[in-house]
Amino acid sequence: MTPLERIAYLQEIIQYHNEKYYNQDAPEISDFEYDALLRELENLEAKHPEADTKNSPTKKVGGVADSAFAPVEHKVPMQSLADVFSFDELKEFLSRVEKELGVGVMYSVEPKIDGLSVSLEYKNGILVRGSTRGNGVTGEDITENLKMIDDIPKNILHAPELLEVRGEVYMPTQSFLRLNEQREDMELPLFANPRNAAAGSLRQLDASITAERGLSIFVFNIQQSSEEFTSHTHSMNQLEEWGFPVVPNRKCCSDVEEICEFISAIGENREQYKYEIDGAVIKVDDILLRQRMGSTSKTPRWAAAYKFPAEEKETLLEDIFVQVGRTGVLTPNAKLTPVRLAGTTVSRATLHNIDNIRQKDIRIGDKVMVRKAGDIIPEVVRSLPEKRTSELPAWNMPVICPECGSPTIRIEGEAAVRCSGAACPAQQTRKIIHFASKSAMDIEGLGPAVVSKLLEQKLIKTSADLYQLTPIELMALDKFGEKSASNLLDALEQSKSRGLERVLCALGIPFVGERTAAQLAARFGNIDAMINAEPTELAAVEDVGDKIAVSITEFFKSASNRELIKKLSDAGVSMAATQKEITDERFAGKTFVLTGTLPDYRREDAAKIIRSFGGKVSGSVSKKTDFVLAGEEAGSKLEKAQQLGVTIINQDEFIQMIQ
C-alpha cells in the first residue's frame, strides 16, 4: 500500500469510527487504538500535503448533529483538544507555547473528565438553551434533557446578561454499574463504558429517560460572557460562586517538572475518583495570552490533553466459572491470578459468552492480556496461545445448569445459553429481587438481603409466595420485629394495586422493560388478553416488534409462568391496567413535544398520560409535531414551534384534552 493509499484508507476508517463513537455511542475500538490511527494519519498528511484535504478527520471534530434534534449553530466553535501521549510530547507542546509567549507562563492543570461535551447558554441568569458539540460548528438542541440533570443550575443570581459555559456531562461509576445491571437483566446490550452510557442517556428523545440515568456535570470553561475575566482560575472561581459544579483538583503550575509531577499524581489516584477520567488537561491560565495564541480549525493552540496510556497486563487464567442470571442466562467469567490494573486489583473478568471465548481462543491455563474497559469493567482482551507449554482443551458451556441441574438450551441465532429450569434457585433469587424493585412492584423494605433470608428459611419459592407471608413468619427472621413485619406486609398490600404495567415489568419477561410494559398494558388492558394474543398482534404494539413478541408468547406458553400468574391473581394482585393506563386512543397518531415547567405535572407524568391515550412524545419539534405542551420558562422548542406553526397548548388546555 502506497502512502497515499494508506492516507485514504485511514481517512475512511477513522470517519467510520467517528460515526460509531460520536453519533451512535457504540465504539468498536479503544480510545488508545483510535488515537494511534489518528496520529498515524496526522504524520502521513504532514509528509504528503497533496493528500491533505479539508474533509480529513484531522481537521474537524468527529460528530454530526442528529436530525432528531433541532440544530444549534455555535457562535463560539466547540473545539476538541490536541492530544499528547507522553511527557516528551507534552514538553514539546509547552516549548511551543513559551516560544510564542515567553517564559513564566502559568498553566492550569486539571483531570480530564471522560464524558460528553455540552454548551449551556444563559440570558440574565436563566438557562435558555443547552446543546451538544456535534461537529464543533453545529450541535444538537438537548435543552430539555439537560434540565433533567440536577447539578445544572437553571437560574443564577447576579449573573451577567449573557453567559455561555462549556461542561462535560458524565455518568458516575456507581450509576453506570447500576444501569448495566438493569440492562443485563432485561437482556439489552451493555454500554461499553460510562462515557457512552452518558452520551446515550443525554440524547434520548424522551427526557424522562435521561432523568432516570443519574447524570452529573462538571463545567470547565466560559465560552462567552458579557462579564470579563482575566484568567481561567478567575473564571472558574466565579462559576463556582454562581453554583456550577466545576472540575475539581485543579492546580496552577509554572514549570514542566511541576506539571508532569501533578499529572502523575492524578494518574496514580484515579481509583479515588467516583467518575471516569482518561487524562489531564493543560491550559494557559491567562485569557489575553490565550487570545494571542488563537486556534487551528480543530483545536486551540493554548491547550493540550495528556492521555493516559491504555493499560494492559498479562496474567494467568486459572479457571472459568458460570453465573446464572435472573432470566436464566449463563454468563462465563474468568478467574485470574490477581493483577494490579488501573489502580485496583483484578482477579476476575467477564468473558461475555461462548462465542467470545471461541473467537479469542481462550482456554483454562492460558496466559491472557487483561484491561479495564473504560477503566471500569475488567475484560480479557486476548489469549496468548504462543505461551502454552502443553495442549489445553477447549472450554465449552455446561450442558446442565450449575445451580439446579436442569438442561441448558441455546436458541438458534442467539449468543446466550440459558437454564431451562423454571424453579432454578439462582433465577428465583434475582427474579424476586427484580419483582420487588422500584421499577416493578415497588415493594418498600423488600431488598436483596430480606429476599435471601426468606428463601433460606424456605418461607417463599416464587414471587407469588410473598403475598402469603404472615406476621409470625416475618418476626422469626433475624432483625425483624413487629414494626418491620407490619411495614413489609403493608407494602405488599399496597403493591397489589400497581396495575398491569408494573406486573408485566415485574414478571421478568425477556426484553420487556418499563416502557414496553406500559405500551402493552395500554394496548391490551388485562393479562388474559395478552396471553391469548397472537404474536402478530403483540408485534404491532409500539416498541415491541417480532423479537419481543416471540419472547412474550414463549413466556406465556410456560406452564410454570401461567401458574405464577394465577397465584398472583388469586392473592389479589391486579392483572388489569389502571385507569391511567386504559386508552381510548384519542391521541392516536398524534405527536407531542413537552417544554418548560408545568405548574401541576412533572413532564414524565404528562408524557405517560399522553402515551396512555395512544399518543407519542418526542424530544424535538418538527413539521410532524402536532402539539407543543409549553410550561413556564419554555425555551427554543417553543420558538421553533412558533416558527413552524405548530399548535401550542398550555396546561389548562391539556387538562381539557384529557378529561
Stockholm file with secondary structure:
# STOCKHOLM 1.0

chainA/1-659         MTPLERIAYLQEIIQYHNEKYYNQDAPEISDFEYDALLRELENLEAKHPEADTKNSPTKKVGGVADSAFAPVEHKVPMQSLADVFSFDELKEFLSRVEKELGVGVMYSVEPKIDGLSVSLEYKNGILVRGSTRGNGVTGEDITENLKMIDDIPKNILHAPELLEVRGEVYMPTQSFLRLNEQREDMELPLFANPRNAAAGSLRQLDASITAERGLSIFVFNIQQSSEEFTSHTHSMNQLEEWGFPVVPNRKCCSDVEEICEFISAIGENREQYKYEIDGAVIKVDDILLRQRMGSTSKTPRWAAAYKFPAEEKETLLEDIFVQVGRTGVLTPNAKLTPVRLAGTTVSRATLHNIDNIRQKDIRIGDKVMVRKAGDIIPEVVRSLPEKRTSELPAWNMPVICPECGSPTIRIEGEAAVRCSGAACPAQQTRKIIHFASKSAMDIEGLGPAVVSKLLEQKLIKTSADLYQLTPIELMALDKFGEKSASNLLDALEQSKSRGLERVLCALGIPFVGERTAAQLAARFGNIDAMINAEPTELAAVEDVGDKIAVSITEFFKSASNRELIKKLSDAGVSMAATQKEITDERFAGKTFVLTGTLPDYRREDAAKIIRSFGGKVSGSVSKKTDFVLAGEEAGSKLEKAQQLGVTIINQDEFIQMIQ
#=GR chainA/1-659 SS CCHHHHHHHHHHHHHHHHIIIIISSCCSSCHHHHHHHHHHHHHHHHHCGGGCCTTSTTSSCSCCCCTTSCEEECSSCCCCCEEECSHHHHHHHHHHHHHHHCSCCCEEEEEEECSEEEEEEEETTEEEEEEECTTSSEEEBCHHHHTTCTTSCSBCTTCCSEEEEEEEEECCHHHHHHHHHHHHHTTCCCCSSHHHHHHHHHTCSSHHHHHTTCCEEEEEEEEEESSCCSBHHHHHHHHHHTTCCBCSSCEEECSHHHHHHHHHHHHHTGGGCSSCEEEEEEEESBHHHHHHHCBCSSSBTTEEEEECCCCCEEEEEEEEEEEECTTSEEEEEEEEEEEEETTEEEEEEECCCHHHHHHTTCCTTCEEEEEEETTTEEEEEEECGGGCSSCCCCCCCCSBCTTTCCBEECCTTCSCEEECCTTCHHHHHHHHHHHHSTTTTCCTTCCHHHHHHHHHTTSCSSGGGGGGCCHHHHHTSTTCCHHHHHHHHHHHHHHTTSCHHHHHHHTTCTTCCHHHHHHHHHHHCBHHHHHTCCHHHHHTSTTTHHHHHHHHHHHHHCHHHHHHHHHHHHTTCCCBCCTTTCCCCTTTTCEEEEESBCSSCCHHHHHHHHHHTTCEEESSCCTTCCEEEECBTCCHHHHHHHHHTCEEECHHHHHHHHC
#=GC SS_cons         CCHHHHHHHHHHHHHHHHIIIIISSCCSSCHHHHHHHHHHHHHHHHHCGGGCCTTSTTSSCSCCCCTTSCEEECSSCCCCCEEECSHHHHHHHHHHHHHHHCSCCCEEEEEEECSEEEEEEEETTEEEEEEECTTSSEEEBCHHHHTTCTTSCSBCTTCCSEEEEEEEEECCHHHHHHHHHHHHHTTCCCCSSHHHHHHHHHTCSSHHHHHTTCCEEEEEEEEEESSCCSBHHHHHHHHHHTTCCBCSSCEEECSHHHHHHHHHHHHHTGGGCSSCEEEEEEEESBHHHHHHHCBCSSSBTTEEEEECCCCCEEEEEEEEEEEECTTSEEEEEEEEEEEEETTEEEEEEECCCHHHHHHTTCCTTCEEEEEEETTTEEEEEEECGGGCSSCCCCCCCCSBCTTTCCBEECCTTCSCEEECCTTCHHHHHHHHHHHHSTTTTCCTTCCHHHHHHHHHTTSCSSGGGGGGCCHHHHHTSTTCCHHHHHHHHHHHHHHTTSCHHHHHHHTTCTTCCHHHHHHHHHHHCBHHHHHTCCHHHHHTSTTTHHHHHHHHHHHHHCHHHHHHHHHHHHTTCCCBCCTTTCCCCTTTTCEEEEESBCSSCCHHHHHHHHHHTTCEEESSCCTTCCEEEECBTCCHHHHHHHHHTCEEECHHHHHHHHC
//
